[in-house]
């Protein structure tokens, strides 16, 4: 008799032995390129095929996207107070004041 956990483990092993299938670890290394749409078509297909069959990687990708979105928000907030808002004249004045000391 097999428990659901054993069945899942067997399924995972079976998934990874299929031709053209990647492991969960390999999938992780492709995630950034996948999200940037930089994966070549064959790799993208393999990536998506793995995702369809692997709940753990779907969960991982969802968590990854959430963290990425949060990181992007943080960067956007940083950009809001970035030196792009500081007038060029003020920067020049500060540099000149420092140099005269
Ligand atoms: Zn996986």
Boltz pocket constraint, residues with backbone or C-beta under 6 A from the ligand:
constraints:
  - pocket:
      binder: B
      contacts: [[A, 23], [A, 24], [A, 27], [A, 50], [A, 54], [A, 56], [A, 57]]
      max_distance: 6.0
